[in-house]
Amino acid sequence: MDEAKGRTICGKMGIVVMGTIGILIGSYEDNLISADEARRSIDDLQRAGRHIGERHYRMLLDRLQ
């Protein structure tokens, strides 16, 4: 799926879209995972070849402080 196109269509339909970083932040803020688990998860995703934008990566780290 073209993610950008999917996000646009969801927005038009009133569906809230949350990406991987948002899920990790929400899980951390809801005390479902620790800050270390969130960091490890995103690092594991990067090592596996998933693209994580620098801006979103920094946003996650800032929220985990």
C-alpha positions in Angstrom: 0.0 0.0 0.0 1.1 3.5 -0.7 1.3 4.7 2.9 1.0 8.4 2.1 -2.1 7.8 -0.1 -3.6 5.5 2.7 -3.1 8.2 5.3 -4.7 10.8 3.1 -7.8 8.6 2.5 -8.1 7.8 6.2 -7.9 11.4 7.0 -10.7 12.2 4.6 -12.8 9.4 6.2 -12.1 10.7 9.7 -10.0 7.8 10.7 -7.1 8.6 13.1 -3.8 7.2 11.8 -1.0 6.3 14.2 2.4 5.1 13.1 5.0 3.0 14.9 6.4 5.9 16.8 3.0 7.0 18.0 2.2 3.5 19.2 5.5 3.2 21.1 4.9 6.6 22.7 1.4 5.8 23.6 2.4 2.4 25.1 5.1 4.1 27.1 2.8 6.8 28.4 0.2 4.2 29.3 2.9 2.3 31.3 2.6 -0.7 29.0 6.3 -0.7 28.2 9.3 0.9 29.7 11.5 3.6 28.2 14.2 1.0 27.6 11.7 -1.3 25.8 10.6 1.5 23.6 14.2 2.4 22.7 15.1 -1.2 22.1 12.0 -1.7 19.9 12.8 1.3 17.6 16.5 0.3 17.5 15.5 -3.3 16.5 13.3 -1.9 13.8 16.1 0.2 12.4 18.5 -2.7 12.4 15.9 -4.8 10.6 15.9 -2.2 7.8 12.7 -0.3 8.6 13.0 3.4 7.8 12.5 5.6 10.9 12.8 9.3 10.1 15.2 11.3 12.2 12.6 13.8 13.2 10.3 11.0 14.5 13.2 9.1 16.2 14.2 12.3 18.1 10.6 12.9 19.0 10.4 9.5 20.6 13.6 9.9 22.5 12.5 13.3 23.7 9.2 11.9 25.0 11.1 9.1 26.8 13.2 11.5 28.9 
